[in-house]
Amino acid sequence: MQTLPLTDVRAHLADTLREAESAQEPVVISRRGQPAGVLMSWSQYQRLAVEHEGFAARLQHWRAEHVDGVDERDPFADVRDAGAGRDVEWPL
């Protein structure tokens, strides 16, 4: 990951953004030698934002992309046995 001072980024913003897009790697922007911000491509940001949606949202995205015609309330409805089940005795 490349680190550049704010003054360089300000002076060459278009080039720095182009480099972040082509390398698909964020650029750390420093101020007085300390990390102050990050410049990244839009595709990098989208991947990062999706990762933090939570399990339910990720599952919904996966279903929309990979599963067609599945009931949202019960994704296993078409394969689950509709019978009464079986008797089970638990030891006491």
PyMOL Python script that loads the backbone (N, CA, C, O; Angstrom):
from pymol import cmd

cmd.read_pdbstr("""\
ATOM      1  N   MET A   1       0.846  -1.167   0.000  1.00  0.00           N
ATOM      2  CA  MET A   1       0.000   0.000   0.000  1.00  0.00           C
ATOM      3  C   MET A   1       0.897   1.236   0.000  1.00  0.00           C
ATOM      4  O   MET A   1       1.828   1.356   0.796  1.00  0.00           O
ATOM      5  N   GLN A   2       0.593   2.124  -0.893  1.00  0.00           N
ATOM      6  CA  GLN A   2       1.412   3.329  -1.051  1.00  0.00           C
ATOM      7  C   GLN A   2       0.939   4.425  -0.096  1.00  0.00           C
ATOM      8  O   GLN A   2      -0.263   4.594   0.109  1.00  0.00           O
ATOM      9  N   THR A   3       1.866   5.156   0.477  1.00  0.00           N
ATOM     10  CA  THR A   3       1.552   6.291   1.337  1.00  0.00           C
ATOM     11  C   THR A   3       2.127   7.551   0.707  1.00  0.00           C
ATOM     12  O   THR A   3       3.306   7.604   0.359  1.00  0.00           O
ATOM     13  N   LEU A   4       1.274   8.570   0.564  1.00  0.00           N
ATOM     14  CA  LEU A   4       1.696   9.845  -0.031  1.00  0.00           C
ATOM     15  C   LEU A   4       1.323  10.991   0.884  1.00  0.00           C
ATOM     16  O   LEU A   4       0.290  10.942   1.552  1.00  0.00           O
ATOM     17  N   PRO A   5       2.154  12.026   0.922  1.00  0.00           N
ATOM     18  CA  PRO A   5       1.799  13.210   1.711  1.00  0.00           C
ATOM     19  C   PRO A   5       0.623  13.952   1.059  1.00  0.00           C
ATOM     20  O   PRO A   5       0.449  13.914  -0.159  1.00  0.00           O
ATOM     21  N   LEU A   6      -0.163  14.611   1.876  1.00  0.00           N
ATOM     22  CA  LEU A   6      -1.320  15.362   1.406  1.00  0.00           C
ATOM     23  C   LEU A   6      -0.949  16.381   0.333  1.00  0.00           C
ATOM     24  O   LEU A   6      -1.696  16.570  -0.627  1.00  0.00           O
ATOM     25  N   THR A   7       0.183  17.029   0.485  1.00  0.00           N
ATOM     26  CA  THR A   7       0.577  18.045  -0.506  1.00  0.00           C
ATOM     27  C   THR A   7       0.787  17.420  -1.888  1.00  0.00           C
ATOM     28  O   THR A   7       0.428  18.024  -2.899  1.00  0.00           O
ATOM     29  N   ASP A   8       1.365  16.215  -1.941  1.00  0.00           N
ATOM     30  CA  ASP A   8       1.543  15.538  -3.229  1.00  0.00           C
ATOM     31  C   ASP A   8       0.212  15.099  -3.820  1.00  0.00           C
ATOM     32  O   ASP A   8      -0.014  15.231  -5.023  1.00  0.00           O
ATOM     33  N   VAL A   9      -0.665  14.579  -2.977  1.00  0.00           N
ATOM     34  CA  VAL A   9      -1.978  14.134  -3.461  1.00  0.00           C
ATOM     35  C   VAL A   9      -2.761  15.324  -3.992  1.00  0.00           C
ATOM     36  O   VAL A   9      -3.388  15.239  -5.048  1.00  0.00           O
ATOM     37  N   ARG A  10      -2.726  16.426  -3.265  1.00  0.00           N
ATOM     38  CA  ARG A  10      -3.439  17.635  -3.695  1.00  0.00           C
ATOM     39  C   ARG A  10      -2.915  18.115  -5.042  1.00  0.00           C
ATOM     40  O   ARG A  10      -3.694  18.513  -5.907  1.00  0.00           O
ATOM     41  N   ALA A  11      -1.621  18.080  -5.219  1.00  0.00           N
ATOM     42  CA  ALA A  11      -1.012  18.577  -6.453  1.00  0.00           C
ATOM     43  C   ALA A  11      -1.237  17.634  -7.637  1.00  0.00           C
ATOM     44  O   ALA A  11      -1.258  18.078  -8.785  1.00  0.00           O
ATOM     45  N   HIS A  12      -1.405  16.343  -7.366  1.00  0.00           N
ATOM     46  CA  HIS A  12      -1.517  15.349  -8.441  1.00  0.00           C
ATOM     47  C   HIS A  12      -2.715  14.426  -8.213  1.00  0.00           C
ATOM     48  O   HIS A  12      -2.597  13.208  -8.346  1.00  0.00           O
ATOM     49  N   LEU A  13      -3.856  15.003  -7.873  1.00  0.00           N
ATOM     50  CA  LEU A  13      -5.021  14.202  -7.510  1.00  0.00           C
ATOM     51  C   LEU A  13      -5.462  13.275  -8.641  1.00  0.00           C
ATOM     52  O   LEU A  13      -5.714  12.095  -8.396  1.00  0.00           O
ATOM     53  N   ALA A  14      -5.558  13.770  -9.846  1.00  0.00           N
ATOM     54  CA  ALA A  14      -6.020  12.941 -10.967  1.00  0.00           C
ATOM     55  C   ALA A  14      -5.096  11.747 -11.187  1.00  0.00           C
ATOM     56  O   ALA A  14      -5.563  10.628 -11.400  1.00  0.00           O
ATOM     57  N   ASP A  15      -3.800  11.982 -11.135  1.00  0.00           N
ATOM     58  CA  ASP A  15      -2.839  10.885 -11.320  1.00  0.00           C
ATOM     59  C   ASP A  15      -2.922   9.875 -10.173  1.00  0.00           C
ATOM     60  O   ASP A  15      -2.851   8.666 -10.393  1.00  0.00           O
ATOM     61  N   THR A  16      -3.073  10.382  -8.956  1.00  0.00           N
ATOM     62  CA  THR A  16      -3.152   9.505  -7.787  1.00  0.00           C
ATOM     63  C   THR A  16      -4.413   8.644  -7.844  1.00  0.00           C
ATOM     64  O   THR A  16      -4.368   7.452  -7.537  1.00  0.00           O
ATOM     65  N   LEU A  17      -5.529   9.241  -8.234  1.00  0.00           N
ATOM     66  CA  LEU A  17      -6.773   8.489  -8.358  1.00  0.00           C
ATOM     67  C   LEU A  17      -6.661   7.445  -9.460  1.00  0.00           C
ATOM     68  O   LEU A  17      -7.108   6.312  -9.284  1.00  0.00           O
ATOM     69  N   ARG A  18      -6.083   7.804 -10.569  1.00  0.00           N
ATOM     70  CA  ARG A  18      -5.889   6.860 -11.676  1.00  0.00           C
ATOM     71  C   ARG A  18      -5.039   5.668 -11.220  1.00  0.00           C
ATOM     72  O   ARG A  18      -5.325   4.521 -11.563  1.00  0.00           O
ATOM     73  N   GLU A  19      -4.014   5.954 -10.457  1.00  0.00           N
ATOM     74  CA  GLU A  19      -3.143   4.895  -9.948  1.00  0.00           C
ATOM     75  C   GLU A  19      -3.883   3.977  -8.971  1.00  0.00           C
ATOM     76  O   GLU A  19      -3.710   2.758  -9.008  1.00  0.00           O
ATOM     77  N   ALA A  20      -4.705   4.564  -8.099  1.00  0.00           N
ATOM     78  CA  ALA A  20      -5.490   3.755  -7.151  1.00  0.00           C
ATOM     79  C   ALA A  20      -6.475   2.863  -7.898  1.00  0.00           C
ATOM     80  O   ALA A  20      -6.698   1.721  -7.497  1.00  0.00           O
ATOM     81  N   GLU A  21      -7.065   3.365  -8.974  1.00  0.00           N
ATOM     82  CA  GLU A  21      -8.006   2.575  -9.763  1.00  0.00           C
ATOM     83  C   GLU A  21      -7.308   1.436 -10.503  1.00  0.00           C
ATOM     84  O   GLU A  21      -7.795   0.305 -10.511  1.00  0.00           O
ATOM     85  N   SER A  22      -6.188   1.728 -11.113  1.00  0.00           N
ATOM     86  CA  SER A  22      -5.500   0.706 -11.911  1.00  0.00           C
ATOM     87  C   SER A  22      -4.845  -0.360 -11.036  1.00  0.00           C
ATOM     88  O   SER A  22      -4.849  -1.538 -11.397  1.00  0.00           O
ATOM     89  N   ALA A  23      -4.292   0.027  -9.910  1.00  0.00           N
ATOM     90  CA  ALA A  23      -3.627  -0.929  -9.023  1.00  0.00           C
ATOM     91  C   ALA A  23      -4.617  -1.679  -8.138  1.00  0.00           C
ATOM     92  O   ALA A  23      -4.265  -2.697  -7.542  1.00  0.00           O
ATOM     93  N   GLN A  24      -5.863  -1.180  -8.045  1.00  0.00           N
ATOM     94  CA  GLN A  24      -6.873  -1.746  -7.151  1.00  0.00           C
ATOM     95  C   GLN A  24      -6.328  -1.882  -5.731  1.00  0.00           C
ATOM     96  O   GLN A  24      -6.563  -2.873  -5.039  1.00  0.00           O
ATOM     97  N   GLU A  25      -5.600  -0.858  -5.331  1.00  0.00           N
ATOM     98  CA  GLU A  25      -5.032  -0.820  -3.988  1.00  0.00           C
ATOM     99  C   GLU A  25      -5.205   0.594  -3.451  1.00  0.00           C
ATOM    100  O   GLU A  25      -4.926   1.556  -4.166  1.00  0.00           O
ATOM    101  N   PRO A  26      -5.655   0.743  -2.222  1.00  0.00           N
ATOM    102  CA  PRO A  26      -5.845   2.077  -1.659  1.00  0.00           C
ATOM    103  C   PRO A  26      -4.524   2.829  -1.494  1.00  0.00           C
ATOM    104  O   PRO A  26      -3.456   2.230  -1.368  1.00  0.00           O
ATOM    105  N   VAL A  27      -4.630   4.143  -1.498  1.00  0.00           N
ATOM    106  CA  VAL A  27      -3.483   5.016  -1.265  1.00  0.00           C
ATOM    107  C   VAL A  27      -3.715   5.713   0.074  1.00  0.00           C
ATOM    108  O   VAL A  27      -4.740   6.364   0.272  1.00  0.00           O
ATOM    109  N   VAL A  28      -2.770   5.573   0.979  1.00  0.00           N
ATOM    110  CA  VAL A  28      -2.862   6.235   2.281  1.00  0.00           C
ATOM    111  C   VAL A  28      -2.366   7.665   2.116  1.00  0.00           C
ATOM    112  O   VAL A  28      -1.302   7.895   1.540  1.00  0.00           O
ATOM    113  N   ILE A  29      -3.136   8.624   2.622  1.00  0.00           N
ATOM    114  CA  ILE A  29      -2.753  10.037   2.572  1.00  0.00           C
ATOM    115  C   ILE A  29      -2.291  10.436   3.962  1.00  0.00           C
ATOM    116  O   ILE A  29      -3.016  10.282   4.945  1.00  0.00           O
ATOM    117  N   SER A  30      -1.074  10.949   4.024  1.00  0.00           N
ATOM    118  CA  SER A  30      -0.526  11.318   5.334  1.00  0.00           C
ATOM    119  C   SER A  30      -0.483  12.833   5.493  1.00  0.00           C
ATOM    120  O   SER A  30      -0.379  13.588   4.527  1.00  0.00           O
ATOM    121  N   ARG A  31      -0.567  13.237   6.746  1.00  0.00           N
ATOM    122  CA  ARG A  31      -0.436  14.661   7.102  1.00  0.00           C
ATOM    123  C   ARG A  31       0.561  14.724   8.248  1.00  0.00           C
ATOM    124  O   ARG A  31       0.354  14.124   9.303  1.00  0.00           O
ATOM    125  N   ARG A  32       1.636  15.453   8.027  1.00  0.00           N
ATOM    126  CA  ARG A  32       2.726  15.566   9.010  1.00  0.00           C
ATOM    127  C   ARG A  32       3.275  14.196   9.402  1.00  0.00           C
ATOM    128  O   ARG A  32       3.615  13.959  10.561  1.00  0.00           O
ATOM    129  N   GLY A  33       3.357  13.295   8.414  1.00  0.00           N
ATOM    130  CA  GLY A  33       3.937  11.992   8.643  1.00  0.00           C
ATOM    131  C   GLY A  33       3.012  10.950   9.247  1.00  0.00           C
ATOM    132  O   GLY A  33       3.417   9.801   9.426  1.00  0.00           O
ATOM    133  N   GLN A  34       1.782  11.323   9.563  1.00  0.00           N
ATOM    134  CA  GLN A  34       0.827  10.400  10.179  1.00  0.00           C
ATOM    135  C   GLN A  34      -0.323  10.109   9.203  1.00  0.00           C
ATOM    136  O   GLN A  34      -0.775  11.023   8.513  1.00  0.00           O
ATOM    137  N   PRO A  35      -0.800   8.875   9.127  1.00  0.00           N
ATOM    138  CA  PRO A  35      -1.926   8.565   8.251  1.00  0.00           C
ATOM    139  C   PRO A  35      -3.140   9.426   8.604  1.00  0.00           C
ATOM    140  O   PRO A  35      -3.518   9.539   9.770  1.00  0.00           O
ATOM    141  N   ALA A  36      -3.740  10.027   7.583  1.00  0.00           N
ATOM    142  CA  ALA A  36      -4.876  10.914   7.814  1.00  0.00           C
ATOM    143  C   ALA A  36      -6.116  10.506   7.021  1.00  0.00           C
ATOM    144  O   ALA A  36      -7.234  10.849   7.405  1.00  0.00           O
ATOM    145  N   GLY A  37      -5.931   9.785   5.932  1.00  0.00           N
ATOM    146  CA  GLY A  37      -7.064   9.379   5.104  1.00  0.00           C
ATOM    147  C   GLY A  37      -6.638   8.335   4.102  1.00  0.00           C
ATOM    148  O   GLY A  37      -5.470   7.954   4.018  1.00  0.00           O
ATOM    149  N   VAL A  38      -7.629   7.877   3.337  1.00  0.00           N
ATOM    150  CA  VAL A  38      -7.385   6.847   2.332  1.00  0.00           C
ATOM    151  C   VAL A  38      -8.125   7.222   1.057  1.00  0.00           C
ATOM    152  O   VAL A  38      -9.275   7.660   1.095  1.00  0.00           O
ATOM    153  N   LEU A  39      -7.454   7.044  -0.065  1.00  0.00           N
ATOM    154  CA  LEU A  39      -8.070   7.243  -1.380  1.00  0.00           C
ATOM    155  C   LEU A  39      -8.141   5.871  -2.036  1.00  0.00           C
ATOM    156  O   LEU A  39      -7.129   5.181  -2.158  1.00  0.00           O
ATOM    157  N   MET A  40      -9.357   5.475  -2.464  1.00  0.00           N
ATOM    158  CA  MET A  40      -9.513   4.161  -3.092  1.00  0.00           C
ATOM    159  C   MET A  40     -10.474   4.258  -4.258  1.00  0.00           C
ATOM    160  O   MET A  40     -11.233   5.219  -4.384  1.00  0.00           O
ATOM    161  N   SER A  41     -10.426   3.238  -5.115  1.00  0.00           N
ATOM    162  CA  SER A  41     -11.322   3.206  -6.265  1.00  0.00           C
ATOM    163  C   SER A  41     -12.749   2.932  -5.797  1.00  0.00           C
ATOM    164  O   SER A  41     -12.971   2.454  -4.685  1.00  0.00           O
ATOM    165  N   TRP A  42     -13.703   3.240  -6.658  1.00  0.00           N
ATOM    166  CA  TRP A  42     -15.114   3.019  -6.344  1.00  0.00           C
ATOM    167  C   TRP A  42     -15.386   1.523  -6.145  1.00  0.00           C
ATOM    168  O   TRP A  42     -16.133   1.151  -5.239  1.00  0.00           O
ATOM    169  N   SER A  43     -14.798   0.671  -6.969  1.00  0.00           N
ATOM    170  CA  SER A  43     -15.027  -0.766  -6.834  1.00  0.00           C
ATOM    171  C   SER A  43     -14.487  -1.292  -5.497  1.00  0.00           C
ATOM    172  O   SER A  43     -15.093  -2.170  -4.884  1.00  0.00           O
ATOM    173  N   GLN A  44     -13.369  -0.763  -5.056  1.00  0.00           N
ATOM    174  CA  GLN A  44     -12.834  -1.162  -3.749  1.00  0.00           C
ATOM    175  C   GLN A  44     -13.800  -0.754  -2.643  1.00  0.00           C
ATOM    176  O   GLN A  44     -14.070  -1.530  -1.726  1.00  0.00           O
ATOM    177  N   TYR A  45     -14.313   0.456  -2.734  1.00  0.00           N
ATOM    178  CA  TYR A  45     -15.243   0.952  -1.723  1.00  0.00           C
ATOM    179  C   TYR A  45     -16.501   0.089  -1.668  1.00  0.00           C
ATOM    180  O   TYR A  45     -16.974  -0.253  -0.584  1.00  0.00           O
ATOM    181  N   GLN A  46     -17.045  -0.266  -2.843  1.00  0.00           N
ATOM    182  CA  GLN A  46     -18.258  -1.079  -2.869  1.00  0.00           C
ATOM    183  C   GLN A  46     -18.033  -2.437  -2.210  1.00  0.00           C
ATOM    184  O   GLN A  46     -18.882  -2.904  -1.450  1.00  0.00           O
ATOM    185  N   ARG A  47     -16.904  -3.070  -2.492  1.00  0.00           N
ATOM    186  CA  ARG A  47     -16.606  -4.348  -1.845  1.00  0.00           C
ATOM    187  C   ARG A  47     -16.508  -4.177  -0.331  1.00  0.00           C
ATOM    188  O   ARG A  47     -17.008  -5.010   0.425  1.00  0.00           O
ATOM    189  N   LEU A  48     -15.880  -3.121   0.100  1.00  0.00           N
ATOM    190  CA  LEU A  48     -15.720  -2.867   1.524  1.00  0.00           C
ATOM    191  C   LEU A  48     -17.066  -2.587   2.181  1.00  0.00           C
ATOM    192  O   LEU A  48     -17.333  -3.085   3.275  1.00  0.00           O
ATOM    193  N   ALA A  49     -17.906  -1.805   1.538  1.00  0.00           N
ATOM    194  CA  ALA A  49     -19.211  -1.450   2.104  1.00  0.00           C
ATOM    195  C   ALA A  49     -20.117  -2.676   2.203  1.00  0.00           C
ATOM    196  O   ALA A  49     -20.842  -2.823   3.186  1.00  0.00           O
ATOM    197  N   VAL A  50     -20.088  -3.547   1.215  1.00  0.00           N
ATOM    198  CA  VAL A  50     -20.926  -4.742   1.232  1.00  0.00           C
ATOM    199  C   VAL A  50     -20.492  -5.691   2.328  1.00  0.00           C
ATOM    200  O   VAL A  50     -21.335  -6.360   2.925  1.00  0.00           O
ATOM    201  N   GLU A  51     -19.208  -5.768   2.609  1.00  0.00           N
ATOM    202  CA  GLU A  51     -18.711  -6.683   3.624  1.00  0.00           C
ATOM    203  C   GLU A  51     -19.273  -6.390   5.006  1.00  0.00           C
ATOM    204  O   GLU A  51     -19.292  -7.281   5.855  1.00  0.00           O
ATOM    205  N   HIS A  52     -19.728  -5.180   5.256  1.00  0.00           N
ATOM    206  CA  HIS A  52     -20.184  -4.806   6.589  1.00  0.00           C
ATOM    207  C   HIS A  52     -21.694  -4.690   6.691  1.00  0.00           C
ATOM    208  O   HIS A  52     -22.202  -4.052   7.613  1.00  0.00           O
ATOM    209  N   GLU A  53     -22.417  -5.293   5.765  1.00  0.00           N
ATOM    210  CA  GLU A  53     -23.872  -5.218   5.806  1.00  0.00           C
ATOM    211  C   GLU A  53     -24.468  -6.151   6.852  1.00  0.00           C
ATOM    212  O   GLU A  53     -25.583  -5.914   7.318  1.00  0.00           O
ATOM    213  N   GLY A  54     -23.777  -7.169   7.217  1.00  0.00           N
ATOM    214  CA  GLY A  54     -24.309  -8.141   8.147  1.00  0.00           C
ATOM    215  C   GLY A  54     -24.724  -9.406   7.420  1.00  0.00           C
ATOM    216  O   GLY A  54     -24.857  -9.424   6.197  1.00  0.00           O
ATOM    217  N   PHE A  55     -24.925 -10.457   8.191  1.00  0.00           N
ATOM    218  CA  PHE A  55     -25.205 -11.767   7.612  1.00  0.00           C
ATOM    219  C   PHE A  55     -26.510 -11.780   6.820  1.00  0.00           C
ATOM    220  O   PHE A  55     -26.540 -12.293   5.701  1.00  0.00           O
ATOM    221  N   ALA A  56     -27.585 -11.229   7.374  1.00  0.00           N
ATOM    222  CA  ALA A  56     -28.894 -11.290   6.712  1.00  0.00           C
ATOM    223  C   ALA A  56     -28.856 -10.594   5.349  1.00  0.00           C
ATOM    224  O   ALA A  56     -29.400 -11.109   4.372  1.00  0.00           O
ATOM    225  N   ALA A  57     -28.224  -9.442   5.286  1.00  0.00           N
ATOM    226  CA  ALA A  57     -28.141  -8.719   4.015  1.00  0.00           C
ATOM    227  C   ALA A  57     -27.271  -9.465   3.014  1.00  0.00           C
ATOM    228  O   ALA A  57     -27.605  -9.531   1.831  1.00  0.00           O
ATOM    229  N   ARG A  58     -26.156 -10.028   3.480  1.00  0.00           N
ATOM    230  CA  ARG A  58     -25.290 -10.807   2.585  1.00  0.00           C
ATOM    231  C   ARG A  58     -26.014 -12.027   2.057  1.00  0.00           C
ATOM    232  O   ARG A  58     -25.868 -12.369   0.884  1.00  0.00           O
ATOM    233  N   LEU A  59     -26.808 -12.705   2.915  1.00  0.00           N
ATOM    234  CA  LEU A  59     -27.578 -13.867   2.497  1.00  0.00           C
ATOM    235  C   LEU A  59     -28.611 -13.467   1.446  1.00  0.00           C
ATOM    236  O   LEU A  59     -28.811 -14.182   0.464  1.00  0.00           O
ATOM    237  N   GLN A  60     -29.253 -12.348   1.650  1.00  0.00           N
ATOM    238  CA  GLN A  60     -30.235 -11.875   0.680  1.00  0.00           C
ATOM    239  C   GLN A  60     -29.570 -11.571  -0.668  1.00  0.00           C
ATOM    240  O   GLN A  60     -30.126 -11.911  -1.712  1.00  0.00           O
ATOM    241  N   HIS A  61     -28.394 -10.937  -0.662  1.00  0.00           N
ATOM    242  CA  HIS A  61     -27.652 -10.680  -1.908  1.00  0.00           C
ATOM    243  C   HIS A  61     -27.296 -12.003  -2.590  1.00  0.00           C
ATOM    244  O   HIS A  61     -27.429 -12.141  -3.806  1.00  0.00           O
ATOM    245  N   TRP A  62     -26.841 -12.974  -1.792  1.00  0.00           N
ATOM    246  CA  TRP A  62     -26.461 -14.264  -2.357  1.00  0.00           C
ATOM    247  C   TRP A  62     -27.662 -14.954  -2.995  1.00  0.00           C
ATOM    248  O   TRP A  62     -27.572 -15.484  -4.102  1.00  0.00           O
ATOM    249  N   ARG A  63     -28.787 -14.939  -2.282  1.00  0.00           N
ATOM    250  CA  ARG A  63     -29.995 -15.569  -2.818  1.00  0.00           C
ATOM    251  C   ARG A  63     -30.430 -14.910  -4.123  1.00  0.00           C
ATOM    252  O   ARG A  63     -30.804 -15.592  -5.077  1.00  0.00           O
ATOM    253  N   ALA A  64     -30.378 -13.586  -4.157  1.00  0.00           N
ATOM    254  CA  ALA A  64     -30.790 -12.872  -5.371  1.00  0.00           C
ATOM    255  C   ALA A  64     -29.890 -13.226  -6.548  1.00  0.00           C
ATOM    256  O   ALA A  64     -30.346 -13.266  -7.691  1.00  0.00           O
ATOM    257  N   GLU A  65     -28.633 -13.478  -6.277  1.00  0.00           N
ATOM    258  CA  GLU A  65     -27.673 -13.761  -7.346  1.00  0.00           C
ATOM    259  C   GLU A  65     -27.667 -15.230  -7.761  1.00  0.00           C
ATOM    260  O   GLU A  65     -27.484 -15.537  -8.939  1.00  0.00           O
ATOM    261  N   HIS A  66     -27.866 -16.142  -6.804  1.00  0.00           N
ATOM    262  CA  HIS A  66     -27.653 -17.559  -7.079  1.00  0.00           C
ATOM    263  C   HIS A  66     -28.894 -18.441  -7.028  1.00  0.00           C
ATOM    264  O   HIS A  66     -28.873 -19.544  -7.574  1.00  0.00           O
ATOM    265  N   VAL A  67     -29.957 -17.999  -6.401  1.00  0.00           N
ATOM    266  CA  VAL A  67     -31.121 -18.855  -6.218  1.00  0.00           C
ATOM    267  C   VAL A  67     -32.320 -18.192  -6.882  1.00  0.00           C
ATOM    268  O   VAL A  67     -32.616 -17.023  -6.637  1.00  0.00           O
ATOM    269  N   ASP A  68     -33.006 -18.959  -7.725  1.00  0.00           N
ATOM    270  CA  ASP A  68     -34.154 -18.415  -8.438  1.00  0.00           C
ATOM    271  C   ASP A  68     -35.436 -19.085  -7.944  1.00  0.00           C
ATOM    272  O   ASP A  68     -35.525 -20.313  -7.911  1.00  0.00           O
ATOM    273  N   GLY A  69     -36.411 -18.292  -7.567  1.00  0.00           N
ATOM    274  CA  GLY A  69     -37.718 -18.816  -7.211  1.00  0.00           C
ATOM    275  C   GLY A  69     -37.814 -19.460  -5.846  1.00  0.00           C
ATOM    276  O   GLY A  69     -38.684 -20.306  -5.638  1.00  0.00           O
ATOM    277  N   VAL A  70     -36.968 -19.101  -4.918  1.00  0.00           N
ATOM    278  CA  VAL A  70     -37.018 -19.677  -3.574  1.00  0.00           C
ATOM    279  C   VAL A  70     -37.850 -18.769  -2.680  1.00  0.00           C
ATOM    280  O   VAL A  70     -37.692 -17.548  -2.690  1.00  0.00           O
ATOM    281  N   ASP A  71     -38.732 -19.382  -1.913  1.00  0.00           N
ATOM    282  CA  ASP A  71     -39.557 -18.635  -0.972  1.00  0.00           C
ATOM    283  C   ASP A  71     -38.651 -18.016   0.092  1.00  0.00           C
ATOM    284  O   ASP A  71     -37.905 -18.733   0.758  1.00  0.00           O
ATOM    285  N   GLU A  72     -38.707 -16.715   0.256  1.00  0.00           N
ATOM    286  CA  GLU A  72     -37.834 -16.016   1.218  1.00  0.00           C
ATOM    287  C   GLU A  72     -38.080 -16.482   2.654  1.00  0.00           C
ATOM    288  O   GLU A  72     -37.150 -16.499   3.461  1.00  0.00           O
ATOM    289  N   ARG A  73     -39.318 -16.859   2.984  1.00  0.00           N
ATOM    290  CA  ARG A  73     -39.609 -17.270   4.356  1.00  0.00           C
ATOM    291  C   ARG A  73     -39.013 -18.631   4.675  1.00  0.00           C
ATOM    292  O   ARG A  73     -38.588 -18.871   5.805  1.00  0.00           O
ATOM    293  N   ASP A  74     -38.976 -19.539   3.679  1.00  0.00           N
ATOM    294  CA  ASP A  74     -38.451 -20.877   3.907  1.00  0.00           C
ATOM    295  C   ASP A  74     -37.685 -21.344   2.669  1.00  0.00           C
ATOM    296  O   ASP A  74     -38.285 -21.921   1.761  1.00  0.00           O
ATOM    297  N   PRO A  75     -36.383 -21.108   2.616  1.00  0.00           N
ATOM    298  CA  PRO A  75     -35.617 -21.472   1.420  1.00  0.00           C
ATOM    299  C   PRO A  75     -35.528 -22.978   1.188  1.00  0.00           C
ATOM    300  O   PRO A  75     -35.131 -23.408   0.105  1.00  0.00           O
ATOM    301  N   PHE A  76     -35.893 -23.792   2.195  1.00  0.00           N
ATOM    302  CA  PHE A  76     -35.807 -25.240   2.071  1.00  0.00           C
ATOM    303  C   PHE A  76     -37.182 -25.878   1.870  1.00  0.00           C
ATOM    304  O   PHE A  76     -37.312 -27.097   1.984  1.00  0.00           O
ATOM    305  N   ALA A  77     -38.193 -25.094   1.579  1.00  0.00           N
ATOM    306  CA  ALA A  77     -39.553 -25.605   1.462  1.00  0.00           C
ATOM    307  C   ALA A  77     -39.676 -26.686   0.399  1.00  0.00           C
ATOM    308  O   ALA A  77     -40.441 -27.634   0.573  1.00  0.00           O
ATOM    309  N   ASP A  78     -38.941 -26.562  -0.689  1.00  0.00           N
ATOM    310  CA  ASP A  78     -39.071 -27.538  -1.772  1.00  0.00           C
ATOM    311  C   ASP A  78     -38.323 -28.845  -1.499  1.00  0.00           C
ATOM    312  O   ASP A  78     -38.542 -29.819  -2.219  1.00  0.00           O
ATOM    313  N   VAL A  79     -37.464 -28.905  -0.506  1.00  0.00           N
ATOM    314  CA  VAL A  79     -36.724 -30.133  -0.203  1.00  0.00           C
ATOM    315  C   VAL A  79     -37.048 -30.713   1.170  1.00  0.00           C
ATOM    316  O   VAL A  79     -36.653 -31.839   1.472  1.00  0.00           O
ATOM    317  N   ARG A  80     -37.754 -29.967   1.995  1.00  0.00           N
ATOM    318  CA  ARG A  80     -38.064 -30.430   3.350  1.00  0.00           C
ATOM    319  C   ARG A  80     -39.208 -31.436   3.315  1.00  0.00           C
ATOM    320  O   ARG A  80     -40.175 -31.263   2.573  1.00  0.00           O
ATOM    321  N   ASP A  81     -39.090 -32.490   4.123  1.00  0.00           N
ATOM    322  CA  ASP A  81     -40.140 -33.493   4.251  1.00  0.00           C
ATOM    323  C   ASP A  81     -41.317 -32.866   4.987  1.00  0.00           C
ATOM    324  O   ASP A  81     -41.161 -32.352   6.094  1.00  0.00           O
ATOM    325  N   ALA A  82     -42.486 -32.908   4.375  1.00  0.00           N
ATOM    326  CA  ALA A  82     -43.672 -32.276   4.963  1.00  0.00           C
ATOM    327  C   ALA A  82     -44.369 -33.189   5.960  1.00  0.00           C
ATOM    328  O   ALA A  82     -45.397 -32.811   6.522  1.00  0.00           O
ATOM    329  N   GLY A  83     -43.830 -34.391   6.193  1.00  0.00           N
ATOM    330  CA  GLY A  83     -44.437 -35.331   7.138  1.00  0.00           C
ATOM    331  C   GLY A  83     -44.383 -34.820   8.565  1.00  0.00           C
ATOM    332  O   GLY A  83     -43.795 -33.778   8.851  1.00  0.00           O
ATOM    333  N   ALA A  84     -45.007 -35.573   9.447  1.00  0.00           N
ATOM    334  CA  ALA A  84     -45.105 -35.176  10.858  1.00  0.00           C
ATOM    335  C   ALA A  84     -43.782 -35.297  11.591  1.00  0.00           C
ATOM    336  O   ALA A  84     -43.628 -34.749  12.682  1.00  0.00           O
ATOM    337  N   GLY A  85     -42.843 -35.992  11.018  1.00  0.00           N
ATOM    338  CA  GLY A  85     -41.562 -36.157  11.696  1.00  0.00           C
ATOM    339  C   GLY A  85     -41.476 -37.510  12.348  1.00  0.00           C
ATOM    340  O   GLY A  85     -42.211 -38.422  11.968  1.00  0.00           O
ATOM    341  N   ARG A  86     -40.612 -37.667  13.308  1.00  0.00           N
ATOM    342  CA  ARG A  86     -40.450 -38.956  13.973  1.00  0.00           C
ATOM    343  C   ARG A  86     -40.478 -38.753  15.484  1.00  0.00           C
ATOM    344  O   ARG A  86     -40.196 -37.669  15.995  1.00  0.00           O
ATOM    345  N   ASP A  87     -40.821 -39.815  16.169  1.00  0.00           N
ATOM    346  CA  ASP A  87     -40.860 -39.760  17.626  1.00  0.00           C
ATOM    347  C   ASP A  87     -39.436 -39.877  18.169  1.00  0.00           C
ATOM    348  O   ASP A  87     -38.641 -40.691  17.699  1.00  0.00           O
ATOM    349  N   VAL A  88     -39.142 -39.073  19.136  1.00  0.00           N
ATOM    350  CA  VAL A  88     -37.828 -39.070  19.761  1.00  0.00           C
ATOM    351  C   VAL A  88     -38.021 -39.144  21.267  1.00  0.00           C
ATOM    352  O   VAL A  88     -38.830 -38.403  21.827  1.00  0.00           O
ATOM    353  N   GLU A  89     -37.289 -40.027  21.924  1.00  0.00           N
ATOM    354  CA  GLU A  89     -37.325 -40.104  23.380  1.00  0.00           C
ATOM    355  C   GLU A  89     -35.989 -39.616  23.928  1.00  0.00           C
ATOM    356  O   GLU A  89     -34.927 -40.104  23.541  1.00  0.00           O
ATOM    357  N   TRP A  90     -36.060 -38.668  24.811  1.00  0.00           N
ATOM    358  CA  TRP A  90     -34.850 -38.114  25.423  1.00  0.00           C
ATOM    359  C   TRP A  90     -34.573 -38.824  26.728  1.00  0.00           C
ATOM    360  O   TRP A  90     -35.486 -39.002  27.534  1.00  0.00           O
ATOM    361  N   PRO A  91     -33.353 -39.230  26.958  1.00  0.00           N
ATOM    362  CA  PRO A  91     -33.035 -39.867  28.262  1.00  0.00           C
ATOM    363  C   PRO A  91     -33.110 -38.836  29.383  1.00  0.00           C
ATOM    364  O   PRO A  91     -32.724 -37.681  29.202  1.00  0.00           O
ATOM    365  N   LEU A  92     -33.602 -39.257  30.525  1.00  0.00           N
ATOM    366  CA  LEU A  92     -33.722 -38.341  31.656  1.00  0.00           C
ATOM    367  C   LEU A  92     -32.596 -38.472  32.597  1.00  0.00           C
ATOM    368  O   LEU A  92     -32.549 -37.768  33.605  1.00  0.00           O
TER     369      LEU A  92
END
""", "prot")
cmd.dss("prot")
cmd.show_as("cartoon", "prot")
cmd.util.cbc("prot")
cmd.orient("prot")
